[in-house]
Amino acid sequence: MVSLIGVVISNRDYGPRLPGLFASLAAQTVGLQRVACVFADDASSDGSLEKARALGSALPFARFEARAVGPLGHPARTRNAGFDLAGAADPLLFLDADDLLLPRYLEACLEALERGAQVVACDYEERSPEDSRIVRLADFDPALLRTQNILGIGSMMRREVFLALEGFRDHSDYEDWDFWVRAAHGGFRFARVPEALYVHMRHGVGFSSRAEARDGRAKAAIVAATPGFFPPETRRWAKALLEGKPWAQPLARGVIPREEDVRALRDAWAALRTARARREG
């Protein structure tokens, strides 16, 4: 028996975006008869759930379910609740409700999985109300993942990856990055599809923008939760930042400092303290 592709959509108040997402699923070159689609709604107040039920039931999914799962208050919890509704689907794709897929997305990811990958990421378009840009991913390299999130939520994975990691965790506001770090640390095989087949929307308001406002602690929480993936100096930085040590600065948004960056931070703080002591002396 061929397993269904599980598409899990997490949503909170993105009702106006849903027609675009479901239209992009309808346009896939892989027939929706192979797809089990779950819409997990985290206590929306804009009629999202009813709209999703109408849109999803009009498409020929092998199985479609739209259910209220909230209030949960964090994307990680909503995605995990969606997984629980997806049955035995394998592979899995987690989407935010404002995402869009180009027609070859499912086909291209399945081809990469069939070649032996366990996690597949596509190049993507980042779109905002002001402009858009194509993001070309680097070929997967754990060293890059230690410093920045080089994958998005719109990445397909084998079910075994999700089960081994016990789902997404809510200890960091960068739950996607945390998930990929744990997958890489667990030795799972990553592959890149060098086509922009996914559209990621950026908005001024939302959970992701609030996560950026808490950037430092969110990054440090990733390091603290999977310390074996990171070098000693980076672990020291994360511990110090979470403890409120003044030398442990967040640095650039979305970037975890390398060992040399941490040493530079400590040296700069030591120089500042020396200069202050001289002035006060």
Secondary structure, DSSP 8 states (H G I E B T S, - for coil): ----EEEEEEESS-GGGHHHHHHHHHT-SS-GGGEEEEEEE-S-SSSHHHHHHHHHHTS--SEEEEEE-----SHHHHHHHHHHHSTT-SSEEEEETT-EE-TTHHHHHHHHHHTT-SEEEEEEEEE-SS-EEEE------HHHHTTS--S-S-EEE-HHHHHHHTS--SSSS-HHHHHHHHHHHTT--EEEEEEEEEEEE--SSSHHHHHHHTHHHHHHHHHHHSGGGS-HHHHHHHHHHHTT-TT----STT----HHHHHHHHHHHHHHHHHHHHHH-
